[in-house]
Amino acid sequence: MHTFPETGAIDLGNPDSFNYWTDDRIRFADTDQMGHVNNGAYANYLETGRVAILWSAMADIGLDHGWVIARLTLDYVEEVLFPRGADADPFIHIGTRVLKVGTKSVVFGQGLFVDNRVRAKAVSTIVAVDKNGSIAISDPVREALMRYAPEPAPAG
């Protein structure tokens, strides 16, 4: 399996590695004829996590610019099926954390979990932008984002 050099000692398959969580509903439209969630839907779930953590980080200081994704590296670990039956969990649980805040970009580590099992791991880079292109990340934004960069979880 691919290892992400950006993560260092952080295991994105371990739920304890994350201090920010959000959920997204597994939609029937996300699936193929066999009930497997389509590979493209994983990218949408990851976007849900990135947007949620950004909104959370910016809530107290105001968002003064936009963000665009520059890179997404995604490892599919285990299939996700459309939830069937009354006891099935209809949500995918998205753990998101900051791995690095650069001059103009932020690197996130994420894990997608169903039934407490990792289904995918990803590292993405987003870039701060305004109407003229990439811009430097301000100190208040940097500080807000760093709240979501916890110490690595102990190896399990």
C-alpha positions in Angstrom: 0.0 0.0 0.0 1.1 3.5 -0.8 2.5 5.5 2.2 2.1 9.2 2.4 5.4 11.0 3.1 3.5 14.0 4.2 2.0 12.2 7.2 5.2 11.3 9.0 4.3 9.1 12.0 0.5 9.8 11.7 -1.6 6.8 10.9 -4.6 8.1 8.9 -6.3 4.7 9.3 -6.4 5.2 13.1 -9.5 7.2 14.2 -7.5 8.6 17.2 -5.3 10.5 14.7 -8.2 13.0 14.1 -9.6 15.8 16.2 -12.2 17.0 13.7 -15.1 14.8 12.5 -18.0 15.3 10.2 -20.4 12.9 8.5 -21.8 12.6 5.0 -24.8 10.5 4.0 -24.0 7.5 1.7 -26.5 8.2 -1.1 -27.9 5.6 -3.5 -26.7 7.8 -6.3 -23.1 7.2 -5.1 -23.3 3.5 -6.0 -22.9 1.2 -8.9 -25.3 -1.6 -9.8 -23.8 -3.9 -7.2 -24.3 -1.4 -4.4 -20.6 -0.4 -4.2 -19.9 3.2 -3.6 -18.3 4.7 -6.7 -14.7 5.7 -6.5 -15.6 9.3 -7.4 -17.9 9.6 -4.4 -14.9 9.1 -2.1 -13.5 12.4 -3.4 -16.9 14.1 -2.6 -16.8 12.7 1.0 -13.3 14.1 1.4 -14.4 17.5 0.1 -17.1 17.5 2.7 -14.5 17.0 5.5 -12.2 19.7 4.1 -14.9 22.3 3.7 -16.3 21.6 7.2 -12.9 21.9 8.9 -12.2 25.2 7.0 -15.5 26.6 8.0 -14.9 25.6 11.6 -11.4 27.1 11.6 -12.6 30.4 10.0 -15.8 30.8 12.0 -14.2 33.1 14.6 -12.0 35.1 12.3 -14.0 35.4 9.1 -13.0 34.0 5.8 -11.2 36.6 3.7 -10.3 34.5 0.7 -11.1 31.3 -1.1 -9.4 27.9 -1.4 -8.7 25.6 -4.4 -7.6 22.0 -4.3 -4.1 21.5 -5.8 -3.5 17.8 -5.0 -5.4 14.8 -3.8 -3.8 11.4 -3.1 -6.3 8.8 -2.2 -5.8 5.2 -1.1 -8.8 2.9 -1.2 -8.6 0.5 1.7 -11.9 -1.3 1.7 -15.1 -1.1 -0.2 -18.1 0.9 1.0 -21.5 -0.6 0.3 -24.9 1.2 0.2 -26.4 0.7 3.7 -29.2 -1.9 3.7 -31.5 -2.8 6.5 -32.8 -0.9 9.5 -29.6 -1.3 11.5 -27.2 -0.2 8.8 -25.3 3.1 9.4 -26.2 5.4 6.5 -23.3 7.7 7.1 -19.6 7.8 6.2 -17.6 9.3 9.1 -14.8 11.7 7.9 -11.8 12.3 10.1 -9.8 15.4 9.0 -6.7 16.9 10.4 -4.1 19.5 9.4 -0.7 18.0 8.6 1.0 21.2 7.5 0.4 24.9 7.0 2.7 26.4 4.4 3.1 29.9 3.1 0.2 29.6 0.7 -1.1 26.1 1.2 -2.5 23.7 3.7 -2.0 19.9 3.7 -4.8 17.8 5.2 -4.8 14.2 6.2 -8.1 12.4 6.1 -9.7 9.0 6.8 -13.1 7.7 5.8 -14.7 5.3 8.2 -17.8 3.0 8.2 -18.6 0.7 11.0 -15.4 1.9 12.8 -13.2 0.5 10.0 -11.1 2.7 7.7 -12.3 2.5 4.1 -10.0 5.1 2.6 -7.1 7.4 3.5 -6.1 10.6 1.8 -3.8 13.5 1.8 -4.8 16.7 0.0 -3.2 20.1 -0.5 -5.3 23.3 -0.9 -4.1 26.7 -1.8 -5.3 30.1 -0.6 -6.5 32.3 -3.4 -8.2 35.5 -4.3 -9.3 36.8 -7.7 -5.7 37.4 -8.7 -4.3 33.9 -7.9 -2.6 32.3 -4.9 -2.0 34.4 -1.8 -0.1 34.1 1.5 -2.0 32.6 4.5 -2.4 35.2 7.2 -1.2 34.6 10.7 -4.8 34.5 12.1 -5.8 31.9 9.5 -2.6 29.9 10.2 -3.3 29.9 14.0 -6.9 28.9 13.4 -5.9 26.0 11.2 -3.2 24.8 13.6 -5.9 24.0 16.2 -6.6 21.0 13.9 -3.0 19.6 13.9 -3.0 17.4 17.0 -0.1 15.3 18.1 0.1 11.9 16.4 -1.9 9.1 18.0 0.3 6.4 19.6 1.0 3.5 17.2 -1.4 0.7 17.8 
